[in-house]
Amino acid sequence: MATFHQQHQTVQYQVNGETVHVNEGSRHLVEKIDELIAQVGRAENADELVPVVDCLEQARAASAGGDQGRAVTMLRRAAEVAAPVAAVMTSITAVVQGFQ
């Protein structure tokens, strides 16, 4: 298992002749956030989840910019925004299952 330092090491890349430093932990978080955005986009009620996507996109931008603290804050906000929708969906599903 990698240590925190190993997971969050900065790696140097050459891009178009420029040296670019990428925090590997940031890149991993960006990939995970991209997966969440795609998952929400595939949801049947995607229109209701637009505010969640907004928070996720802000989290992605923060993480890509190296601000992991802001990224985590926005992920928490996305969870808060999604909670009522998820709670209603769970309640509706329970009612439907009760009548089947």
Protein Blocks (a to p, Z undefined) as FASTA:
>chain_A
ZZfklmmcccdddeehiacdddfklmmmmmmmmmmmmmmmmpmklmmmmmmmmmmmmmmm
mmmnopaklmmmmmmmmmmmmmmmmmmmmmmmmmmmmmZZ
